[in-house]
Amino acid sequence: MNDLDAIAGLAANLPSLQAPGSITSLLGNKNASATELKEAAEGFEAVLLEKLLQEMRKTIPKSGLLDSPISDQMNDMFWSFLAKDLAEKGGIGLSGEVYRQMQNEMNSQAKPPALEQLL
């Protein structure tokens, strides 16, 4: 199993990564542009950061001051936008690594296999 297979396995479990232009829709697409790959990698990192922030938020005790369904929805939106903004600004560096790995995979699919690989 290579790195892209592991990423695809993780992405398959997250519905937000199933949309057109997402990382799973671009895997195996030899005609994907660099911009599409970069956006997909950033989207993947944004979803991962959002999940990470959600888990971190669970550790903060509730004060009762802002407990309502509306404030919960606003908090969810805030953390979602924060995760997306973090990913767009470099995040934890994962999107760059995913982008490079996807680009390498696309380049290796375009080349015919080496003789050593065929034997």
Backbone as ProteinMPNN parsed JSONL, in Angstrom:
{"seq_chain_A": "MNDLDAIAGLAANLPSLQAPGSITSLLGNKNASATELKEAAEGFEAVLLEKLLQEMRKTIPKSGLLDSPISDQMNDMFWSFLAKDLAEKGGIGLSGEVYRQMQNEMNSQAKPPALEQLL", "coords_chain_A": {"N_chain_A": [[0.853, -1.173, 0.0], [0.67, 2.143, -0.963], [1.415, 5.641, -0.191], [-0.629, 7.227, -1.298], [-2.741, 5.432, -1.456], [-3.284, 5.078, 1.245], [-4.118, 7.663, 1.92], [-6.364, 7.842, 0.284], [-7.932, 5.87, 1.467], [-8.461, 7.012, 3.984], [-9.783, 9.324, 3.124], [-12.037, 8.218, 1.968], [-13.675, 7.686, 4.09], [-14.652, 10.103, 4.883], [-17.279, 12.089, 4.181], [-17.205, 14.718, 3.093], [-15.043, 14.709, 1.479], [-15.723, 13.461, -0.811], [-16.822, 14.917, -2.834], [-17.08, 16.423, -6.169], [-13.945, 17.41, -7.544], [-12.599, 16.925, -5.276], [-10.125, 15.213, -3.278], [-10.431, 12.429, -3.578], [-11.837, 12.234, -5.958], [-9.959, 13.044, -7.773], [-7.898, 11.211, -7.692], [-6.23, 8.986, -9.692], [-6.992, 10.34, -11.957], [-5.569, 11.3, -14.77], [-5.543, 13.666, -16.106], [-5.758, 15.798, -14.408], [-5.342, 19.134, -13.365], [-2.625, 21.195, -12.108], [-3.628, 23.15, -10.432], [-6.098, 22.053, -9.651], [-5.183, 19.828, -8.236], [-3.794, 21.103, -6.155], [-5.878, 22.522, -4.878], [-7.458, 20.353, -4.065], [-5.703, 19.079, -2.293], [-5.433, 21.08, -0.344], [-8.088, 21.176, 0.492], [-8.326, 18.629, 1.614], [-6.536, 18.87, 3.772], [-7.868, 20.901, 5.154], [-10.243, 19.621, 5.958], [-9.167, 17.66, 7.612], [-7.932, 19.285, 9.57], [-10.221, 20.531, 10.551], [-11.566, 18.376, 11.757], [-9.658, 17.768, 13.704], [-9.681, 20.168, 15.199], [-12.326, 20.073, 16.114], [-12.234, 17.881, 17.862], [-10.413, 18.877, 19.712], [-11.873, 21.009, 20.677], [-13.823, 19.74, 22.152], [-12.604, 19.262, 24.533], [-12.753, 21.569, 25.975], [-14.331, 22.936, 28.705], [-17.838, 23.562, 29.008], [-19.363, 26.675, 29.67], [-21.927, 27.473, 30.009], [-22.853, 29.954, 29.456], [-23.219, 30.59, 26.731], [-24.92, 28.592, 25.74], [-26.848, 27.293, 23.412], [-28.799, 26.145, 20.615], [-28.334, 27.799, 18.41], [-25.926, 29.135, 19.017], [-24.257, 26.928, 19.067], [-24.325, 26.164, 16.384], [-23.179, 28.452, 15.222], [-20.641, 28.322, 16.393], [-19.72, 25.928, 15.233], [-19.596, 26.73, 12.549], [-17.651, 28.746, 12.779], [-15.333, 27.269, 13.571], [-15.089, 25.629, 11.362], [-14.593, 27.471, 9.257], [-12.238, 28.544, 10.27], [-10.529, 26.317, 10.142], [-10.451, 25.941, 7.345], [-9.275, 28.375, 6.57], [-6.809, 28.185, 7.889], [-5.713, 26.008, 6.483], [-5.515, 27.083, 3.9], [-3.538, 28.94, 4.317], [-1.257, 27.532, 4.683], [-1.354, 25.831, 6.854], [-0.613, 22.909, 8.629], [1.28, 21.99, 7.023], [0.631, 19.733, 5.651], [-0.886, 19.75, 3.273], [0.902, 20.527, 1.264], [2.626, 18.333, 1.171], [0.824, 16.285, 0.469], [0.02, 17.258, -2.011], [2.479, 17.137, -3.453], [2.886, 14.373, -3.396], [0.635, 13.456, -4.81], [1.147, 14.667, -7.271], [3.553, 13.391, -7.981], [2.558, 10.808, -8.217], [0.772, 11.122, -10.356], [2.591, 11.791, -12.366], [4.094, 9.435, -12.475], [2.197, 7.657, -13.376], [1.834, 8.505, -15.932], [4.13, 7.786, -17.269], [5.597, 5.026, -19.022], [5.993, 1.775, -17.505], [9.115, 0.902, -15.986], [11.639, -1.33, -17.228], [12.616, -3.04, -15.23], [10.474, -3.14, -13.504], [8.644, -4.584, -14.927], [9.662, -7.134, -15.024]], "CA_chain_A": [[0.0, 0.0, 0.0], [1.478, 3.36, -1.002], [0.873, 6.768, 0.563], [-1.905, 7.676, -1.872], [-3.766, 4.469, -1.056], [-3.628, 5.389, 2.631], [-4.9, 8.906, 1.899], [-7.663, 7.521, -0.302], [-8.688, 5.135, 2.481], [-8.935, 7.992, 4.964], [-10.724, 10.216, 2.454], [-13.279, 7.492, 1.692], [-14.496, 7.698, 5.291], [-15.104, 11.458, 5.153], [-18.172, 12.458, 3.08], [-16.855, 15.994, 2.475], [-13.966, 14.481, 0.519], [-16.266, 12.705, -1.929], [-17.376, 15.866, -3.799], [-16.253, 16.657, -7.359], [-12.809, 18.277, -7.275], [-11.969, 16.53, -4.024], [-8.938, 14.364, -3.439], [-10.786, 11.092, -4.07], [-12.264, 12.313, -7.356], [-8.785, 13.291, -8.617], [-6.988, 10.061, -7.697], [-6.362, 8.212, -10.92], [-7.301, 11.227, -13.071], [-4.29, 11.722, -15.343], [-5.697, 14.986, -16.714], [-5.975, 16.806, -13.366], [-4.388, 20.242, -13.447], [-1.896, 21.497, -10.871], [-4.538, 23.928, -9.582], [-7.058, 21.117, -9.066], [-4.472, 19.025, -7.234], [-3.504, 21.972, -5.011], [-7.139, 22.763, -4.174], [-7.863, 19.102, -3.42], [-4.801, 18.862, -1.155], [-5.824, 22.041, 0.688], [-9.376, 20.727, 1.014], [-8.064, 17.485, 2.484], [-5.947, 19.377, 5.01], [-8.903, 21.659, 5.858], [-11.134, 18.654, 6.616], [-8.404, 17.053, 8.7], [-7.808, 20.298, 10.623], [-11.546, 20.72, 11.162], [-11.792, 17.239, 12.663], [-8.737, 17.951, 14.817], [-10.199, 21.265, 16.023], [-13.552, 19.595, 16.784], [-11.836, 17.047, 18.995], [-9.795, 19.76, 20.709], [-12.947, 21.823, 21.273], [-14.544, 18.906, 23.121], [-11.895, 19.273, 25.813], [-13.01, 22.839, 26.642], [-15.58, 22.829, 29.461], [-18.883, 24.54, 28.675], [-19.633, 27.572, 30.789], [-23.363, 27.675, 30.141], [-23.171, 31.309, 29.037], [-23.672, 30.629, 25.34], [-25.471, 27.29, 25.377], [-28.088, 27.283, 22.636], [-28.555, 25.541, 19.301], [-27.803, 28.812, 17.495], [-24.505, 29.343, 19.31], [-23.551, 25.713, 18.637], [-24.192, 26.251, 14.933], [-22.204, 29.508, 14.942], [-19.331, 27.78, 16.762], [-19.338, 24.966, 14.196], [-19.2, 27.502, 11.367], [-16.39, 29.404, 13.089], [-14.238, 26.301, 13.536], [-14.965, 25.174, 9.979], [-13.902, 28.529, 8.51], [-10.877, 28.63, 10.803], [-9.773, 25.196, 9.57], [-10.236, 26.232, 5.929], [-8.319, 29.479, 6.492], [-5.5, 27.643, 8.269], [-5.218, 25.169, 5.385], [-5.149, 27.955, 2.785], [-2.331, 29.693, 4.675], [-0.139, 26.618, 4.919], [-1.752, 24.858, 7.861], [0.447, 22.152, 9.294], [2.193, 21.539, 5.977], [0.179, 18.475, 5.065], [-1.377, 19.923, 1.898], [2.06, 20.526, 0.37], [3.104, 16.95, 1.04], [-0.192, 15.542, -0.29], [0.122, 17.761, -3.385], [3.678, 16.559, -4.066], [2.671, 12.935, -3.565], [-0.319, 13.279, -5.908], [1.835, 15.052, -8.497], [4.461, 12.283, -8.299], [1.736, 9.674, -8.648], [0.27, 11.441, -11.697], [3.731, 11.703, -13.279], [4.5, 8.037, -12.63], [1.167, 6.98, -14.169], [1.971, 8.935, -17.317], [5.298, 7.134, -17.857], [5.502, 3.564, -19.096], [6.778, 1.165, -16.438], [10.508, 0.555, -16.291], [11.858, -2.746, -17.549], [12.77, -3.773, -13.978], [9.157, -3.339, -12.915], [7.911, -5.572, -15.724], [10.222, -8.464, -14.818]], "C_chain_A": [[0.9, 1.239, 0.0], [0.771, 4.49, -0.243], [-0.469, 7.229, 0.027], [-3.036, 6.72, -1.542], [-4.22, 4.736, 0.375], [-4.472, 6.645, 2.702], [-6.285, 8.64, 1.34], [-8.535, 6.757, 0.685], [-9.257, 6.056, 3.539], [-10.009, 8.877, 4.353], [-12.063, 9.526, 2.195], [-14.218, 7.503, 2.888], [-15.049, 9.076, 5.633], [-15.958, 11.935, 3.983], [-17.784, 13.755, 2.379], [-15.718, 15.847, 1.474], [-14.429, 13.675, -0.683], [-16.773, 13.608, -3.054], [-16.491, 15.972, -5.035], [-15.142, 17.656, -7.041], [-12.096, 17.94, -5.985], [-10.829, 15.557, -4.316], [-9.303, 12.986, -3.996], [-11.241, 11.128, -5.519], [-11.086, 12.522, -8.293], [-7.813, 12.123, -8.661], [-7.248, 9.223, -8.944], [-6.713, 9.045, -12.13], [-5.999, 11.798, -13.617], [-4.351, 13.137, -15.906], [-5.927, 16.088, -15.687], [-4.905, 17.88, -13.464], [-3.713, 20.444, -12.09], [-2.794, 22.265, -9.902], [-5.55, 23.016, -8.9], [-6.405, 20.274, -7.981], [-4.203, 19.846, -5.977], [-4.769, 22.235, -4.195], [-7.611, 21.513, -3.437], [-7.007, 18.824, -2.189], [-5.141, 19.819, -0.017], [-7.158, 21.656, 1.315], [-9.221, 19.556, 1.967], [-7.506, 17.952, 3.822], [-6.989, 20.15, 5.824], [-9.853, 20.724, 6.607], [-10.427, 18.006, 7.802], [-8.254, 18.03, 9.87], [-9.142, 20.532, 11.322], [-11.857, 19.6, 12.148], [-10.903, 17.36, 13.905], [-9.241, 19.042, 15.759], [-11.478, 20.863, 16.762], [-13.204, 18.767, 18.012], [-11.199, 17.885, 20.099], [-10.863, 20.582, 21.431], [-13.718, 21.04, 22.331], [-13.885, 18.914, 24.492], [-12.127, 20.563, 26.606], [-14.332, 22.728, 27.399], [-16.568, 23.93, 29.057], [-19.205, 25.372, 29.908], [-21.129, 27.756, 31.025], [-23.805, 29.048, 29.66], [-23.766, 31.354, 27.635], [-24.235, 29.29, 24.881], [-26.827, 27.452, 24.702], [-27.775, 26.639, 21.288], [-27.945, 26.537, 18.309], [-26.309, 29.018, 17.753], [-23.685, 28.114, 18.93], [-23.308, 25.743, 17.132], [-23.151, 27.31, 14.543], [-20.786, 29.039, 15.284], [-18.832, 26.792, 15.716], [-18.862, 25.684, 12.938], [-17.849, 28.182, 11.591], [-15.221, 28.442, 12.953], [-14.009, 25.77, 12.126], [-14.21, 26.204, 9.134], [-12.463, 28.699, 8.988], [-10.004, 27.533, 10.201], [-9.467, 25.453, 8.097], [-9.19, 27.331, 5.752], [-6.911, 29.002, 6.856], [-4.893, 26.829, 7.133], [-4.761, 26.027, 4.212], [-3.845, 28.701, 3.053], [-1.159, 28.784, 5.027], [-0.418, 25.57, 5.969], [-0.595, 24.211, 8.584], [1.425, 21.565, 8.277], [1.772, 20.263, 5.277], [-0.24, 18.639, 3.611], [-0.222, 19.929, 0.898], [2.588, 19.128, 0.124], [2.122, 16.112, 0.216], [-0.134, 15.95, -1.76], [1.32, 17.137, -4.1], [3.499, 15.062, -4.332], [1.706, 12.658, -4.718], [0.335, 13.609, -7.245], [2.81, 13.954, -8.929], [3.698, 11.079, -8.824], [1.21, 9.902, -10.064], [1.398, 11.313, -12.728], [4.15, 10.254, -13.512], [3.473, 7.245, -13.437], [1.31, 7.318, -15.645], [3.128, 8.232, -18.019], [5.046, 5.634, -17.993], [6.363, 2.944, -18.009], [8.192, 0.812, -16.908], [10.612, -0.946, -16.522], [11.952, -3.593, -16.271], [11.416, -4.058, -13.325], [8.367, -4.408, -13.646], [8.393, -6.998, -15.453], [9.938, -9.028, -13.473]], "O_chain_A": [[1.781, 1.374, 0.849], [-0.329, 4.309, 0.278], [-1.357, 7.586, 0.802], [-4.176, 7.15, -1.365], [-5.408, 4.631, 0.681], [-5.441, 6.698, 3.46], [-7.275, 9.153, 1.861], [-9.747, 6.97, 0.735], [-10.408, 5.901, 3.947], [-11.029, 9.151, 4.986], [-13.108, 10.178, 2.202], [-15.428, 7.345, 2.726], [-15.832, 9.21, 6.574], [-15.428, 12.165, 2.896], [-18.011, 13.885, 1.176], [-15.457, 16.767, 0.698], [-13.607, 13.247, -1.493], [-17.12, 13.111, -4.125], [-15.302, 15.658, -4.98], [-15.377, 18.643, -6.343], [-11.107, 18.581, -5.628], [-10.614, 15.143, -5.455], [-8.557, 12.433, -4.804], [-11.053, 10.151, -6.244], [-11.184, 12.216, -9.481], [-6.986, 12.044, -9.569], [-8.379, 8.809, -9.199], [-6.735, 8.518, -13.242], [-5.395, 12.677, -13.002], [-3.31, 13.744, -16.158], [-6.26, 17.212, -16.064], [-3.72, 17.586, -13.625], [-4.17, 19.932, -11.068], [-2.727, 22.054, -8.691], [-5.833, 23.178, -7.713], [-7.001, 20.033, -6.931], [-4.363, 19.349, -4.862], [-4.741, 22.177, -2.966], [-8.106, 21.602, -2.314], [-7.519, 18.384, -1.16], [-5.139, 19.42, 1.147], [-7.341, 21.791, 2.525], [-9.892, 19.488, 2.997], [-7.941, 17.493, 4.878], [-6.996, 20.065, 7.052], [-10.225, 20.994, 7.749], [-11.02, 17.826, 8.865], [-8.429, 17.646, 11.027], [-9.188, 20.71, 12.539], [-12.353, 19.852, 13.246], [-11.346, 17.087, 15.021], [-9.231, 18.865, 16.977], [-11.689, 21.269, 17.906], [-13.806, 18.931, 19.073], [-11.42, 17.631, 21.283], [-10.772, 20.82, 22.635], [-14.209, 21.62, 23.3], [-14.527, 18.61, 25.497], [-11.746, 20.649, 27.774], [-15.361, 22.449, 26.784], [-16.181, 25.07, 28.802], [-19.306, 24.86, 31.023], [-21.546, 28.15, 32.114], [-24.999, 29.285, 29.474], [-24.723, 32.089, 27.392], [-24.034, 28.902, 23.73], [-27.831, 27.718, 25.362], [-26.618, 26.593, 20.871], [-27.133, 26.156, 17.467], [-25.517, 29.069, 16.812], [-22.534, 28.248, 18.512], [-22.226, 25.394, 16.661], [-22.342, 27.089, 13.642], [-19.842, 29.326, 14.549], [-17.656, 26.813, 15.351], [-17.859, 25.303, 12.335], [-17.001, 28.194, 10.698], [-14.229, 28.757, 12.296], [-12.875, 25.492, 11.738], [-13.297, 25.852, 8.388], [-11.57, 28.972, 8.185], [-8.869, 27.789, 9.798], [-8.348, 25.209, 7.646], [-8.321, 27.231, 4.886], [-5.937, 29.376, 6.202], [-3.701, 26.944, 6.85], [-3.736, 25.737, 3.595], [-3.127, 29.054, 2.117], [-0.175, 29.238, 5.612], [0.222, 24.519, 5.976], [0.297, 24.891, 9.091], [2.284, 20.753, 8.62], [2.482, 19.767, 4.403], [0.022, 17.756, 2.794], [-0.356, 19.391, -0.201], [2.955, 18.781, -0.998], [2.536, 15.324, -0.634], [-0.227, 15.104, -2.65], [1.189, 16.66, -5.227], [3.915, 14.555, -5.373], [1.925, 11.741, -5.51], [0.108, 12.918, -8.238], [2.884, 13.623, -10.112], [4.137, 10.412, -9.761], [1.204, 8.98, -10.88], [1.188, 10.793, -13.824], [4.52, 9.888, -14.627], [3.825, 6.274, -14.107], [0.952, 6.518, -16.509], [3.111, 8.095, -19.242], [4.355, 5.043, -17.163], [7.374, 3.531, -17.624], [8.416, 0.471, -18.069], [9.773, -1.722, -16.064], [11.442, -4.713, -16.222], [11.236, -5.088, -12.675], [7.514, -5.068, -13.052], [7.64, -7.956, -15.625], [10.355, -10.146, -13.171]]}, "name": "protein", "num_of_chains": 1, "seq": "MNDLDAIAGLAANLPSLQAPGSITSLLGNKNASATELKEAAEGFEAVLLEKLLQEMRKTIPKSGLLDSPISDQMNDMFWSFLAKDLAEKGGIGLSGEVYRQMQNEMNSQAKPPALEQLL"}
